[in-house]
């Protein structure tokens, strides 16, 4: 997997899976709005994922695997309700990369235990 979101012109900005630069099995541009597929994927030796080389992205579903983080308040039975954006900096970073604004910014106070 390849991911570059730095604002430098030396390497392409986006997300690539399978293959190599300019020949990724699946490539999503930096804003995740457009992408492409290679005619074949050398990594997996598989046919193209789409009959069309250029793609327009309608939606992306992101999954995470691993143990759930423990909440110290949960042990006491008083779990605090907090925003997913406060407890999940990865989700916040993806929104920033895509240029999506967060509607709640400026309208609520950041929780005390939010990660930056």
FENHUTA-V222391 format. One record per pair of residues at least 24 apart in sequence whose ideal C-beta (glycine too) atoms are under 10 Angstrom apart, sorted by sequence separation. I is the first residue (numbers start at 1). J is the second residue. D is the distance in whole Angstrom. If there is no record, write none. Layout:
I|J|D / I|J|D
This chain:
6|30|10 / 17|41|9 / 18|42|8 / 19|43|5 / 25|49|7 / 26|50|9 / 33|57|6 / 64|88|9 / 86|110|7 / 87|111|8 / 92|116|9 / 1|26|10 / 2|27|9 / 3|28|10 / 5|30|6 / 18|43|4 / 19|44|8 / 32|57|6 / 33|58|10 / 35|60|10 / 83|108|8 / 85|110|10 / 86|111|5 / 89|114|9 / 4|30|8 / 5|31|10 / 17|43|8 / 18|44|5 / 29|55|10 / 31|57|9 / 64|90|8 / 85|111|10 / 86|112|10 / 87|113|8 / 89|115|5 / 17|44|9 / 18|45|10 / 19|46|10 / 28|55|8 / 32|59|10 / 64|91|9 / 83|110|9 / 86|113|8 / 87|114|7 / 88|115|9 / 89|116|7 / 18|46|8 / 27|55|9 / 29|57|9 / 32|60|6 / 62|90|9 / 83|111|7 / 86|114|4 / 87|115|7 / 26|55|9 / 28|57|7 / 62|91|8 / 82|111|5 / 85|114|8 / 86|115|7 / 81|111|10 / 82|112|10 / 86|116|10 / 18|49|9 / 80|111|8 / 82|113|7 / 83|114|8 / 17|49|10 / 28|60|8 / 62|94|7 / 80|112|10 / 82|114|7 / 80|113|8 / 60|94|9 / 60|98|9 / 73|113|9 / 72|113|9 / 1|43|10 / 71|113|9 / 15|60|9 / 32|94|8 / 32|97|8 / 33|98|8 / 31|97|8 / 32|98|5 / 33|99|9 / 30|97|7 / 31|98|6 / 32|99|9 / 30|98|8 / 31|99|6 / 32|100|10 / 30|99|9 / 31|100|9 / 15|97|9 / 14|97|10 / 13|97|9 / 5|93|8 / 5|94|9 / 5|96|9 / 5|97|5 / 5|98|9 / 3|97|9
